[in-house]
Amino acid sequence: MAKQKRNVVMYGLSGKVNGQLLFKQYSYGTVVSKIPDRSKVILSDKQQASNEVFRKAVLYAKQVLKDPLKYAECKSRVAEGKTVYHTAIADYFKR
């Protein structure tokens, strides 16, 4: 596979295009793939429960980002290379 850095057309591009292509950003560059078809996937009860817990963690992290006091407290504990958002999600799971 060919790799190209600083491609003018692809640089910073992310998201879906016409319901067919998916552009993802990683630390090493942009990746293009087809959109996965998850229409036939049936989740187990345990997977559904896990998804629900993670959904609540994301809601908590979004609340932290909106609240200046919680944001400042969380920002003081952010590890290098991480974000306040990721730290807040980790905090939710540690509670």
N, C-alpha and C positions, 0 to 999 in steps of 0.2 A: 504494500500500500504506500502510495506517495504521501509525503507530508510537506506542507508548505507553511511557512510562517509569514504572518502579516499579509495575508491574502486580502486585497482591497475589496473584493466582492463579498467574502464570507466573514470578514473581521467583525466580531461583536454580534453577529446574527444569531438569534435564538428564537425558538417557537415553531409553530406548525405553519406549513405552506400548503394551501389548497387541499387540506385533509389527506395529503399523501406523503409529504416529507416532514421530518422532524430535525431541527437544528438544535444541538446541545452544546453548551460551553463547559469545557473542562480546563484544568490548569494548563494542560499541554496544547490546547487549541479547540477548534470547532469540529464537531462530529456530526455527520449527516446520516440519518437512517430512515427507514420507513416507519410509519406510525404503527405501534404494536396493536394487534387486534385482540382485545381482551373481552370481547362480547360473549365468548363461550366459557370463560373462566368461572368456576363455581368455588367460592371461598368457603372454607370450613368455619365452624362456629368460633374456633380459637383464632383464626385469621381475622374474622370480622371483629372480634373483641379487641384484638391487637390494633387493628385499623382505627377503631373508635378511641382507644387510649391515645394513639398518635394524633388523631384529629383534635382531641382536647389539648394535647401538648402544643400543637400549632396555634390554637386559639389563645392559650396562655401566653405564648411567645409574642403574638401580635398585640396583646394587652400590655405586655412589658414595653414594647416599642412605643406605644402611645402614651404611657404614663412616665412623665419626666423623672419622678423620684425612683421608680423601679428601674428605669432605663439606666440612670446614673449608678445605682447600686450594682446592677448587673454588669455594667461596663467596666467597673473597677476589678472584676474577677475574670475578664475575658482572656483566654489563653492566646498566645501568639498564633496568628494564622486562622483564628476563629472569629466569629461575629457575635454580637449581642444576641441575635436571633437564635443561633445555635446553642449558646450558653443557656438561654432561657428554656429551650427545649430540654436540654440536659437537666436543668434544675427541676423541671416538672417531673421527670422520671425519678429523680432522687428523693422526692417528697414522700 
